[in-house]
Each structure stands twice: as structure tokens, then as C-alpha cells.
Amino acid sequence: METLAETILVLAAQAGERTAFDTLTNPYRRELLVHCYRMLGSVHDAEDLVQETLIRAWEKRATFTSPGSYRAWLYRIATNLCLNALARSPKRSLPPSTHPATDPTGPLPPRLEEPIWLEPFPDELLADQLADPENRALQHERITLAFLVALQHLTPAQRAILLLREVLDWEAREVAEWLHLSVPAVNSALQRARRTLRQLHVFPEATNTLSAPQLQTLLDRYVALWEQSDIPGLVALLRDDAWFTMPPMPAWYQGRTAIATLFQNTIFTLPRQWHLHPTYANASPAFGLYRWQGEQDVYRLFGLLVLNVVGEQIASTVVFLDLSCLSCFTLPPTFPSDTSVRHAHLCGKVQSAH
């Protein structure tokens, strides 16, 4: 039941008081951002759509009279804006879904700068950080890169229906009303979307069986090996069918042999060339990737490396090289030149203790 204070807020918002409107809508900004990101695959596009959603809501504020309706109202506006955006823009994915596997002995292909690649999402912007652990884990599974790639195999309408019904738990009747469809049409689209995701082995997602200390030990070892340019050690951490990609380059490499060749020919050509700074993206372990700049004697941000850990091995690595898509991450632009050496030394101490 609505309180008197909530009713006063609604009346004030209807009358044009911006503070009251912001009080009603601000609690939903972060979850709307996550929803729009899932729909669009781009943090920057999602931010623009959330802003447009709030502008539309402000313009139509007089049409809603209940605080309880604001969340559903905002989702309805945001979803339809996302569908409009998807109708006029290409879908976003990753190279393994758009290009054949690349020969690791050949040159790297030129970058494709068109907006066709998924962008990473910083975990610190995820909604419901205070939710119960089970629900938080489920929501995190549904923002992984694997889940985002799978969503691209759905039509925009199927994508919207799956997210609204399966992820956000809206009723079929509500979703049908929002999207101007019948309830049977919504249910049919949901079944097709579920079937597609099952065929892609993404729904439900595989869970990581490592405990937090075990995962941290694996990540510490990964950092030490990367910063030491230890190619055999890194390759030993990979699954046999692991893959590695670096958007916006339309290239990807699968299998330990191909990845080892890429590492040797392209990535680890100098000793102590890299520094990794830990973060989290798309509910996965990630690292700011820094490359040594000899003329400046610093490690400068080069990209974002996102790992998919399955069991005790690394199943995939995505290195996002477009720095413009990393502006929402709190990554320092540089590190001093001795950072990598110190960090590798500390990682070695941690591993010896285990």
C-alpha cells in the first residue's frame, strides 16, 4: 500500500517538481542500465537509452499516478526504445560468432571500427549488489559475455521477451501489453528463445566450481605467467578447446597450439612488456592490460582482458582493445615501469605459500 509520502511525491512530480521525479526514478537507473545493456550489447548505447527513457518519462509524467507503476512504466519505455534502436543498427557480437578461425602464423587483420562488437560491462555498475547471494549469482550469470553473445542469436523481440519474462520475471500479460502482442505470441516467442539458448549450451549457464581461494590462486598464477611472458605456463592453464580474441580485430584463435603460436609471434615479443591490473567485467575475472612504453618509462593502458574460467581451466579470453569502450571502468591510465616486476614477485610469493 502506498504511503502518504509516496502519494505526495507523485503529485509533486506530476506538477513538474524535478526533485520529486528524480526521487521516484533514480532507484531504477542502474537496473535500467543493465537491461538496456543486455538488449544492446553496448554500455555507451545503454547509457544513452536510459537518459532518453528518463526524458520520455519526464515528458509523460502526468499520465502516471502511482509510485508502484514507475518501475514497470520505465521498463516499458526503455524496452521499446531499445527495440527501435536495434531496428536501425547492426547486432553486436564477438569474432568467433562472425568470422572463421584465424591462422596464427599470418599477420593480424586490420581493426573493424564499426559498432558491431560487444562492449564489456563493469561489475561495479551491476544492479542489486545487496540482493541475496543466490539471486545475485543468477543475475551475474545473465550478464556474462557468453550469455550476451547467445542473445545475439535471438530476434530483437525474442531478446526483449526472454529478458522481461525469464530474467526480470514480468508476467506474460504485462509483456504482451508493453510490446503490443498477444499472450500466446509472447509465450511462443519465449519458448523459441529458450530453445535457441539451450542449443547454444548457454541456458542455464555452467557454473564455476572453484572456491574463491582456488580461483584467486589461479588468477595470481595467470598474472605472474603473463607478466613473465611464460608462454608454456599460460598455455597449460587453457582448456584444449580454449579460444582467444581481440576485438575490434576480426580475429580469433582456438586451441592451445594456435594460441601459443599467436603468443610467441605477436603478443610476447619482449620481456616484461605487460602489466595486469585486476578488475571484474561481465561477472567474470578481468584485468586492465598495460603495455610498457620505453620512451616514457611507464606501463600505459592497452586494453581490457576478460577471462571465462570453467572448472580449473580458462575456456576463453577476450581482449578488448578499443579504449573508448573502457571509459566506464575505473582503470588508471598508467603504472610506473617497475610495477610489473614487483607484482610478479608478489604473485610468486603467494603461489609458493600455497
MIZA-454412 format. One record per residue (C-alpha): x, z negated, y negated; residue number from 1; chain. Coordinates in nm, 2 decimals, m for minus. Last residue first. Example, Ala and Ser with C-alpha at 12.3 -4.5 7.8 and 13.67 -1.06 7.14 Angstrom:
<sites>
[[1.37, m0.71, 0.11], 2, 'A']
[[1.23, m0.78, 0.45], 1, 'A']
</sites>
This chain:
<sites>
[[5.02, 0.14, 2.24], 354, 'A']
[[5.28, m0.01, 2.02], 353, 'A']
[[5.49, 0.30, 2.06], 352, 'A']
[[5.20, 0.50, 1.93], 351, 'A']
[[5.16, 0.29, 1.62], 350, 'A']
[[5.53, 0.30, 1.54], 349, 'A']
[[5.54, 0.68, 1.58], 348, 'A']
[[5.25, 0.71, 1.34], 347, 'A']
[[5.44, 0.50, 1.08], 346, 'A']
[[5.74, 0.73, 1.11], 345, 'A']
[[5.52, 1.04, 1.07], 344, 'A']
[[5.37, 0.89, 0.76], 343, 'A']
[[5.71, 0.82, 0.60], 342, 'A']
[[5.83, 1.17, 0.67], 341, 'A']
[[5.51, 1.32, 0.54], 340, 'A']
[[5.51, 1.12, 0.22], 339, 'A']
[[5.87, 1.21, 0.12], 338, 'A']
[[5.77, 1.50, m0.10], 337, 'A']
[[5.52, 1.31, m0.31], 336, 'A']
[[5.15, 1.40, m0.24], 335, 'A']
[[4.94, 1.65, m0.43], 334, 'A']
[[4.58, 1.74, m0.53], 333, 'A']
[[4.44, 1.41, m0.41], 332, 'A']
[[4.13, 1.47, m0.19], 331, 'A']
[[3.80, 1.31, m0.28], 330, 'A']
[[3.59, 1.59, m0.13], 329, 'A']
[[3.32, 1.76, m0.34], 328, 'A']
[[3.58, 2.01, m0.48], 327, 'A']
[[3.66, 2.13, m0.13], 326, 'A']
[[3.46, 2.46, m0.13], 325, 'A']
[[3.68, 2.59, m0.42], 324, 'A']
[[3.99, 2.52, m0.21], 323, 'A']
[[3.91, 2.81, 0.02], 322, 'A']
[[4.14, 2.75, 0.32], 321, 'A']
[[3.90, 2.57, 0.55], 320, 'A']
[[4.09, 2.50, 0.87], 319, 'A']
[[3.86, 2.48, 1.17], 318, 'A']
[[3.99, 2.33, 1.49], 317, 'A']
[[3.81, 2.33, 1.82], 316, 'A']
[[3.79, 2.15, 2.16], 315, 'A']
[[4.05, 1.88, 2.10], 314, 'A']
[[4.09, 1.66, 2.40], 313, 'A']
[[4.01, 1.31, 2.52], 312, 'A']
[[3.64, 1.36, 2.56], 311, 'A']
[[3.54, 1.63, 2.32], 310, 'A']
[[3.70, 1.62, 1.98], 309, 'A']
[[3.60, 1.87, 1.72], 308, 'A']
[[3.86, 1.87, 1.44], 307, 'A']
[[3.82, 1.97, 1.08], 306, 'A']
[[4.13, 2.07, 0.87], 305, 'A']
[[4.08, 2.11, 0.50], 304, 'A']
[[4.30, 2.33, 0.29], 303, 'A']
[[4.63, 2.38, 0.10], 302, 'A']
[[4.66, 2.07, m0.11], 301, 'A']
[[5.01, 2.04, m0.25], 300, 'A']
[[5.30, 1.85, m0.09], 299, 'A']
[[5.56, 1.79, m0.37], 298, 'A']
[[5.92, 1.89, m0.45], 297, 'A']
[[5.80, 2.13, m0.73], 296, 'A']
[[6.02, 2.42, m0.63], 295, 'A']
[[6.00, 2.32, m0.27], 294, 'A']
[[5.62, 2.32, m0.24], 293, 'A']
[[5.54, 2.14, 0.09], 292, 'A']
[[5.20, 2.22, 0.23], 291, 'A']
[[4.91, 1.97, 0.23], 290, 'A']
[[4.61, 1.97, 0.47], 289, 'A']
[[4.33, 1.73, 0.39], 288, 'A']
[[4.24, 1.60, 0.73], 287, 'A']
[[3.92, 1.58, 0.93], 286, 'A']
[[3.76, 1.37, 1.20], 285, 'A']
[[3.40, 1.48, 1.25], 284, 'A']
[[3.06, 1.38, 1.10], 283, 'A']
[[3.06, 1.71, 0.91], 282, 'A']
[[3.37, 1.61, 0.73], 281, 'A']
[[3.58, 1.29, 0.75], 280, 'A']
[[3.91, 1.20, 0.58], 279, 'A']
[[4.27, 1.16, 0.68], 278, 'A']
[[4.57, 1.31, 0.48], 277, 'A']
[[4.79, 1.55, 0.67], 276, 'A']
[[5.13, 1.66, 0.54], 275, 'A']
[[5.30, 1.99, 0.63], 274, 'A']
[[5.63, 2.17, 0.60], 273, 'A']
[[5.84, 1.91, 0.77], 272, 'A']
[[6.04, 2.18, 0.95], 271, 'A']
[[5.97, 2.55, 0.85], 270, 'A']
[[5.78, 2.83, 1.04], 269, 'A']
[[5.51, 2.61, 1.18], 268, 'A']
[[5.20, 2.80, 1.08], 267, 'A']
[[5.27, 3.17, 1.14], 266, 'A']
[[5.47, 3.28, 1.44], 265, 'A']
[[5.50, 2.95, 1.63], 264, 'A']
[[5.15, 2.81, 1.55], 263, 'A']
[[4.99, 3.15, 1.62], 262, 'A']
[[5.17, 3.18, 1.95], 261, 'A']
[[5.07, 2.82, 2.05], 260, 'A']
[[4.71, 2.91, 1.96], 259, 'A']
[[4.71, 3.22, 2.18], 258, 'A']
[[4.87, 3.03, 2.48], 257, 'A']
[[4.64, 2.73, 2.45], 256, 'A']
[[4.32, 2.93, 2.45], 255, 'A']
[[4.12, 3.10, 2.18], 254, 'A']
[[4.23, 3.24, 1.84], 253, 'A']
[[4.01, 3.31, 1.54], 252, 'A']
[[4.03, 3.55, 1.25], 251, 'A']
[[3.81, 3.65, 0.96], 250, 'A']
[[4.03, 3.47, 0.71], 249, 'A']
[[3.79, 3.28, 0.48], 248, 'A']
[[3.80, 3.09, 0.71], 247, 'A']
[[4.09, 2.96, 0.93], 246, 'A']
[[4.01, 2.95, 1.30], 245, 'A']
[[4.13, 2.77, 1.61], 244, 'A']
[[3.98, 2.77, 1.96], 243, 'A']
[[4.00, 2.55, 2.26], 242, 'A']
[[3.93, 2.70, 2.61], 241, 'A']
[[4.21, 2.51, 2.79], 240, 'A']
[[4.13, 2.19, 2.59], 239, 'A']
[[4.39, 2.10, 2.33], 238, 'A']
[[4.61, 1.79, 2.31], 237, 'A']
[[4.89, 1.96, 2.51], 236, 'A']
[[4.90, 2.24, 2.24], 235, 'A']
[[4.99, 1.98, 1.98], 234, 'A']
[[5.28, 1.84, 2.18], 233, 'A']
[[5.41, 2.19, 2.27], 232, 'A']
[[5.40, 2.28, 1.90], 231, 'A']
[[5.58, 1.98, 1.75], 230, 'A']
[[5.59, 2.07, 1.39], 229, 'A']
[[5.68, 1.71, 1.31], 228, 'A']
[[5.39, 1.68, 1.06], 227, 'A']
[[5.16, 1.83, 1.33], 226, 'A']
[[5.29, 1.60, 1.60], 225, 'A']
[[5.26, 1.29, 1.39], 224, 'A']
[[4.91, 1.38, 1.27], 223, 'A']
[[4.78, 1.45, 1.63], 222, 'A']
[[4.93, 1.13, 1.76], 221, 'A']
[[4.75, 0.93, 1.50], 220, 'A']
[[4.43, 1.12, 1.58], 219, 'A']
[[4.45, 1.04, 1.95], 218, 'A']
[[4.53, 0.67, 1.88], 217, 'A']
[[4.23, 0.67, 1.64], 216, 'A']
[[4.00, 0.81, 1.90], 215, 'A']
[[4.11, 0.55, 2.15], 214, 'A']
[[4.06, 0.27, 1.90], 213, 'A']
[[3.71, 0.40, 1.81], 212, 'A']
[[3.61, 0.44, 2.18], 211, 'A']
[[3.63, 0.79, 2.33], 210, 'A']
[[3.32, 0.94, 2.49], 209, 'A']
[[3.24, 1.18, 2.21], 208, 'A']
[[2.88, 1.30, 2.26], 207, 'A']
[[2.77, 1.65, 2.36], 206, 'A']
[[2.49, 1.78, 2.15], 205, 'A']
[[2.13, 1.80, 2.25], 204, 'A']
[[2.09, 2.08, 2.16], 203, 'A']
[[2.42, 2.26, 2.13], 202, 'A']
[[2.46, 2.44, 2.46], 201, 'A']
[[2.39, 2.77, 2.29], 200, 'A']
[[2.11, 2.84, 2.54], 199, 'A']
[[1.97, 2.49, 2.45], 198, 'A']
[[1.98, 2.59, 2.08], 197, 'A']
[[1.79, 2.91, 2.14], 196, 'A']
[[1.52, 2.73, 2.35], 195, 'A']
[[1.48, 2.46, 2.08], 194, 'A']
[[1.42, 2.73, 1.82], 193, 'A']
[[1.17, 2.92, 2.03], 192, 'A']
[[0.98, 2.59, 2.09], 191, 'A']
[[0.98, 2.51, 1.72], 190, 'A']
[[0.85, 2.86, 1.64], 189, 'A']
[[0.56, 2.82, 1.88], 188, 'A']
[[0.47, 2.47, 1.74], 187, 'A']
[[0.47, 2.61, 1.38], 186, 'A']
[[0.26, 2.91, 1.48], 185, 'A']
[[0.01, 2.68, 1.66], 184, 'A']
[[m0.01, 2.46, 1.35], 183, 'A']
[[m0.10, 2.76, 1.13], 182, 'A']
[[0.14, 2.87, 0.86], 181, 'A']
[[0.16, 2.84, 0.48], 180, 'A']
[[0.51, 2.68, 0.50], 179, 'A']
[[0.40, 2.35, 0.35], 178, 'A']
[[0.07, 2.34, 0.53], 177, 'A']
[[0.22, 2.42, 0.86], 176, 'A']
[[0.49, 2.15, 0.81], 175, 'A']
[[0.23, 1.89, 0.73], 174, 'A']
[[0.02, 1.97, 1.04], 173, 'A']
[[0.33, 1.98, 1.26], 172, 'A']
[[0.41, 1.63, 1.15], 171, 'A']
[[0.75, 1.56, 0.98], 170, 'A']
[[1.01, 1.40, 1.21], 169, 'A']
[[1.31, 1.48, 0.99], 168, 'A']
[[1.54, 1.62, 1.26], 167, 'A']
[[1.29, 1.77, 1.50], 166, 'A']
[[0.99, 1.87, 1.28], 165, 'A']
[[1.15, 1.94, 0.94], 164, 'A']
[[1.48, 2.07, 1.07], 163, 'A']
[[1.33, 2.28, 1.35], 162, 'A']
[[1.06, 2.42, 1.12], 161, 'A']
[[1.32, 2.52, 0.85], 160, 'A']
[[1.55, 2.68, 1.10], 159, 'A']
[[1.27, 2.87, 1.26], 158, 'A']
[[1.16, 3.00, 0.92], 157, 'A']
[[1.52, 3.10, 0.83], 156, 'A']
[[1.55, 3.28, 1.17], 155, 'A']
[[1.77, 3.10, 1.41], 154, 'A']
[[2.12, 3.20, 1.52], 153, 'A']
[[2.25, 3.04, 1.20], 152, 'A']
[[2.13, 2.70, 1.32], 151, 'A']
[[2.39, 2.72, 1.60], 150, 'A']
[[2.67, 2.74, 1.35], 149, 'A']
[[2.54, 2.43, 1.17], 148, 'A']
[[2.51, 2.24, 1.50], 147, 'A']
[[2.87, 2.33, 1.60], 146, 'A']
[[2.99, 2.24, 1.25], 145, 'A']
[[2.84, 1.89, 1.29], 144, 'A']
[[2.54, 1.80, 1.07], 143, 'A']
[[2.30, 1.72, 1.35], 142, 'A']
[[2.53, 1.49, 1.54], 141, 'A']
[[2.55, 1.28, 1.22], 140, 'A']
[[2.17, 1.23, 1.22], 139, 'A']
[[2.18, 1.12, 1.58], 138, 'A']
[[2.46, 0.87, 1.51], 137, 'A']
[[2.28, 0.73, 1.21], 136, 'A']
[[1.97, 0.68, 1.42], 135, 'A']
[[2.15, 0.49, 1.69], 134, 'A']
[[2.36, 0.29, 1.44], 133, 'A']
[[2.06, 0.16, 1.23], 132, 'A']
[[2.04, 0.31, 0.89], 131, 'A']
[[2.28, 0.19, 0.61], 130, 'A']
[[2.46, 0.53, 0.57], 129, 'A']
[[2.11, 0.69, 0.55], 128, 'A']
[[2.22, 1.00, 0.36], 127, 'A']
[[2.56, 1.18, 0.40], 126, 'A']
[[2.76, 1.22, 0.09], 125, 'A']
[[3.06, 1.02, 0.21], 124, 'A']
[[3.07, 1.24, 0.52], 123, 'A']
[[3.20, 1.53, 0.32], 122, 'A']
[[3.03, 1.87, 0.41], 121, 'A']
[[3.24, 2.17, 0.51], 120, 'A']
[[3.14, 2.52, 0.39], 119, 'A']
[[3.01, 2.78, 0.63], 118, 'A']
[[3.14, 3.13, 0.57], 117, 'A']
[[2.95, 3.44, 0.44], 116, 'A']
[[2.98, 3.39, 0.06], 115, 'A']
[[3.21, 3.70, 0.03], 114, 'A']
[[3.58, 3.61, 0.00], 113, 'A']
[[3.69, 3.79, 0.31], 112, 'A']
[[4.06, 3.70, 0.34], 111, 'A']
[[4.31, 3.95, 0.47], 110, 'A']
[[4.39, 3.96, 0.84], 109, 'A']
[[4.69, 3.77, 0.97], 108, 'A']
[[4.96, 3.99, 1.12], 107, 'A']
[[4.97, 4.05, 1.50], 106, 'A']
[[5.11, 3.84, 1.78], 105, 'A']
[[4.81, 3.61, 1.78], 104, 'A']
[[4.57, 3.89, 1.86], 103, 'A']
[[4.23, 3.79, 1.71], 102, 'A']
[[3.91, 3.70, 1.90], 101, 'A']
[[3.62, 3.93, 1.81], 100, 'A']
[[3.44, 3.86, 1.48], 99, 'A']
[[3.11, 3.71, 1.36], 98, 'A']
[[3.04, 3.40, 1.56], 97, 'A']
[[3.40, 3.30, 1.63], 96, 'A']
[[3.47, 3.37, 1.25], 95, 'A']
[[3.24, 3.09, 1.12], 94, 'A']
[[2.88, 3.11, 0.99], 93, 'A']
[[2.69, 3.17, 0.67], 92, 'A']
[[2.38, 3.38, 0.65], 91, 'A']
[[2.37, 3.66, 0.39], 90, 'A']
[[2.17, 3.60, 0.07], 89, 'A']
[[1.83, 3.72, m0.07], 88, 'A']
[[1.59, 3.58, 0.19], 87, 'A']
[[1.80, 3.27, 0.24], 86, 'A']
[[1.75, 3.17, m0.13], 85, 'A']
[[1.37, 3.20, m0.09], 84, 'A']
[[1.38, 3.00, 0.22], 83, 'A']
[[1.59, 2.73, 0.05], 82, 'A']
[[1.34, 2.72, m0.24], 81, 'A']
[[1.06, 2.68, 0.01], 80, 'A']
[[1.24, 2.39, 0.17], 79, 'A']
[[1.33, 2.22, m0.16], 78, 'A']
[[0.97, 2.23, m0.29], 77, 'A']
[[0.82, 2.09, 0.04], 76, 'A']
[[1.09, 1.83, 0.07], 75, 'A']
[[1.02, 1.71, m0.29], 74, 'A']
[[0.65, 1.68, m0.22], 73, 'A']
[[0.71, 1.49, 0.11], 72, 'A']
[[0.93, 1.24, m0.07], 71, 'A']
[[0.70, 1.21, m0.37], 70, 'A']
[[0.38, 1.15, m0.18], 69, 'A']
[[0.42, 0.78, m0.13], 68, 'A']
[[0.47, 0.73, m0.51], 67, 'A']
[[0.11, 0.86, m0.56], 66, 'A']
[[m0.04, 1.07, m0.84], 65, 'A']
[[0.10, 1.42, m0.80], 64, 'A']
[[0.00, 1.71, m1.02], 63, 'A']
[[0.13, 1.58, m1.35], 62, 'A']
[[0.49, 1.61, m1.23], 61, 'A']
[[0.47, 1.98, m1.20], 60, 'A']
[[0.76, 2.06, m1.44], 59, 'A']
[[0.95, 1.76, m1.33], 58, 'A']
[[0.91, 1.86, m0.96], 57, 'A']
[[1.04, 2.21, m1.04], 56, 'A']
[[1.34, 2.07, m1.22], 55, 'A']
[[1.40, 1.83, m0.94], 54, 'A']
[[1.40, 2.11, m0.68], 53, 'A']
[[1.62, 2.33, m0.90], 52, 'A']
[[1.88, 2.04, m0.90], 51, 'A']
[[1.85, 2.01, m0.53], 50, 'A']
[[1.89, 2.39, m0.49], 49, 'A']
[[2.21, 2.39, m0.70], 48, 'A']
[[2.36, 2.11, m0.49], 47, 'A']
[[2.27, 2.29, m0.17], 46, 'A']
[[2.43, 2.61, m0.30], 45, 'A']
[[2.75, 2.41, m0.36], 44, 'A']
[[2.74, 2.23, m0.03], 43, 'A']
[[2.69, 2.56, 0.16], 42, 'A']
[[2.54, 2.60, 0.51], 41, 'A']
[[2.20, 2.70, 0.36], 40, 'A']
[[1.94, 2.51, 0.56], 39, 'A']
[[2.16, 2.23, 0.68], 38, 'A']
[[2.30, 2.20, 0.32], 37, 'A']
[[1.95, 2.19, 0.18], 36, 'A']
[[1.86, 1.90, 0.41], 35, 'A']
[[2.18, 1.71, 0.34], 34, 'A']
[[2.12, 1.75, m0.04], 33, 'A']
[[1.76, 1.64, 0.00], 32, 'A']
[[1.89, 1.33, 0.18], 31, 'A']
[[2.12, 1.25, m0.11], 30, 'A']
[[1.86, 1.31, m0.39], 29, 'A']
[[1.58, 1.11, m0.22], 28, 'A']
[[1.63, 0.77, m0.39], 27, 'A']
[[1.66, 0.95, m0.73], 26, 'A']
[[1.30, 1.08, m0.73], 25, 'A']
[[1.08, 0.79, m0.83], 24, 'A']
[[1.33, 0.62, m1.06], 23, 'A']
[[1.42, 0.96, m1.21], 22, 'A']
[[1.05, 1.02, m1.30], 21, 'A']
[[1.02, 0.67, m1.46], 20, 'A']
[[1.34, 0.74, m1.66], 19, 'A']
[[1.20, 1.08, m1.77], 18, 'A']
[[0.88, 0.95, m1.92], 17, 'A']
[[0.66, 1.26, m1.94], 16, 'A']
[[0.31, 1.11, m1.92], 15, 'A']
[[0.30, 1.19, m1.55], 14, 'A']
[[0.62, 0.99, m1.51], 13, 'A']
[[0.47, 0.69, m1.68], 12, 'A']
[[0.16, 0.71, m1.46], 11, 'A']
[[0.37, 0.73, m1.15], 10, 'A']
[[0.59, 0.43, m1.26], 9, 'A']
[[0.28, 0.22, m1.34], 8, 'A']
[[0.14, 0.29, m0.99], 7, 'A']
[[0.47, 0.18, m0.84], 6, 'A']
[[0.47, m0.14, m1.05], 5, 'A']
[[0.11, m0.21, m0.94], 4, 'A']
[[0.22, m0.19, m0.58], 3, 'A']
[[0.13, 0.09, m0.34], 2, 'A']
[[0.00, 0.00, 0.00], 1, 'A']
</sites>
